[in-house]
Amino acid sequence: MLSPQSQLLERNLELFDTGNWLFINPSDAYFADLLDNKPATFLHQYFDIFAESVRVIPSCEFDSRDVSQREHGFCIEQKASGHMHWFSPFIPAEKTFSDILIFMPKSKPHTQMLLAMAHSALSEGGRIHIVGENKGGIKSVAKLTDKIGPNQKIDSARHCSLVTVMPETTGPAFSPADWLTESEYEVDELTWEVVSLPGVFSHGELDEGTRMLLKKGSDRLRGRVLDFACGAGVIGAYLLKRFPHLDMQLLDVSALAIYCAARTLNANQQSACLLAANGLHGIERNFSHIVTNPPFHTGVKTDYTITRRFIEDSKQRLASGGTLQMVANRFLPYPGLLGDVFPQTHTVAQDTRFSLYMSTTG
Ligand SMILES: C[S@@+](CC[C@H](N)C(=O)[O-])C[C@H]1O[C@@H](n2cnc3c(N)ncnc32)[C@H](O)[C@@H]1O
């Protein structure tokens, strides 16, 4: 189904008749179909929409050393219906476009980084366009773009707006290094480095749920361990520091997260296998343990289909005697969901906000 942002763009399709267009982070995989034979390139920072757009790749594997040693990380390229799709944290260097349309992300620093990236990749006289939901802050986009150039509202409908910015000069070269933050975290006297970027979970600070997981989680880990939904690689790097013998693997849907996780491992003189995937979809290997601060349900929602699916898939992927350790907001009904799937689940730790659960395959 077309997202509200794509429905607004559908009313303005003539905009895309001319020019060399790049679309960043489309909010659904169906918008590309509206462009028919028009040439277009898509930069996806999220693997779920990328995989749905190209309809072939269920997951992708990287070596953290390859990713951390290249400034722009990685770029998986795939053609589909005459369009080029990239799964990458950044616009590949040297590529330029006459028009770049950003689907506005939730976080303001992430929007600012995408604007800087887009500005640097415009050919002379090029334009930046931003589409976003009114509740997502599109109305205040002028404040973020006033240093780039004047802007004009093109259309608004479906609780969304489309704004065009006309840059007055070409943008400075975009360097990921200008946006990276390196922090030292400490848990029970063990310190480690974490490298992060805008748009990555808990950018620049250790999440309190994650802290509980690291402090109270099991120290009886062995074999292949998955840091599911790894973000900047906080959990994976900490576990490798404590238990260097582990075969650690880190998975996330976000290219920015995978890029940061590779940098985090490198900053701690570690290396590991990184996986881009949507949940555990397309992951066929087994793990001795899965450790996670999962993405699902930070708000008050009542649909637990995705979480249930993840818990069921975890059980499938765990070797006999394996464990799933999961920290979550305390109010979420996870003990019931875990108990429906695993023969044994217990609460390892709890405070006013978070609970840490451990499930065993038996
Ligand atoms: C709560 S954060 C945890 C990050 C990190 N483990 C930490 O503790 O700081 C959840 C992570 O889940 C990722 N994520 C969201 N949806 C996902 C999906 N469908 N599959 C895999 N990862 C996903 C997000 O990109 C985010 O990095």
PDBQT file of the ligand as one rigid body, heavy atoms in Angstrom, charges set to zero:
ROOT
HETATM    1  C1  LIG A 401      16.181  -0.530  20.600  1.00  0.00    +0.000 C 
HETATM    2  S1  LIG A 401      17.369  -0.415  19.287  1.00  0.00    +0.000 S 
HETATM    3  C2  LIG A 401      18.708  -1.353  20.004  1.00  0.00    +0.000 C 
HETATM    4  C3  LIG A 401      20.053  -0.976  19.454  1.00  0.00    +0.000 C 
HETATM    5  C4  LIG A 401      21.261  -1.558  20.191  1.00  0.00    +0.000 C 
HETATM    6  N1  LIG A 401      21.184  -2.993  20.319  1.00  0.00    +0.000 N 
HETATM    7  C5  LIG A 401      21.399  -0.920  21.565  1.00  0.00    +0.000 C 
HETATM    8  O1  LIG A 401      21.087  -1.612  22.518  1.00  0.00    +0.000 OA
HETATM    9  O2  LIG A 401      21.802   0.229  21.651  1.00  0.00    +0.000 OA
HETATM   10  C6  LIG A 401      16.652  -1.418  18.090  1.00  0.00    +0.000 C 
HETATM   11  C7  LIG A 401      17.368  -1.565  16.740  1.00  0.00    +0.000 C 
HETATM   12  O3  LIG A 401      16.492  -2.366  15.929  1.00  0.00    +0.000 OA
HETATM   13  C8  LIG A 401      16.696  -2.027  14.576  1.00  0.00    +0.000 C 
HETATM   14  N2  LIG A 401      15.537  -2.532  13.821  1.00  0.00    +0.000 N 
HETATM   15  C9  LIG A 401      14.322  -1.943  13.636  1.00  0.00    +0.000 A 
HETATM   16  N3  LIG A 401      13.527  -2.733  12.903  1.00  0.00    +0.000 NA
HETATM   17  C10 LIG A 401      14.236  -3.856  12.626  1.00  0.00    +0.000 A 
HETATM   18  C11 LIG A 401      13.963  -5.028  11.882  1.00  0.00    +0.000 A 
HETATM   19  N4  LIG A 401      12.780  -5.209  11.291  1.00  0.00    +0.000 N 
HETATM   20  N5  LIG A 401      14.934  -5.976  11.781  1.00  0.00    +0.000 NA
HETATM   21  C12 LIG A 401      16.141  -5.799  12.373  1.00  0.00    +0.000 A 
HETATM   22  N6  LIG A 401      16.461  -4.692  13.086  1.00  0.00    +0.000 NA
HETATM   23  C13 LIG A 401      15.524  -3.741  13.210  1.00  0.00    +0.000 A 
HETATM   24  C14 LIG A 401      16.859  -0.517  14.614  1.00  0.00    +0.000 C 
HETATM   25  O4  LIG A 401      17.532  -0.068  13.452  1.00  0.00    +0.000 OA
HETATM   26  C15 LIG A 401      17.643  -0.321  15.920  1.00  0.00    +0.000 C 
HETATM   27  O5  LIG A 401      19.024  -0.270  15.636  1.00  0.00    +0.000 OA
ENDROOT
TORSDOF 0
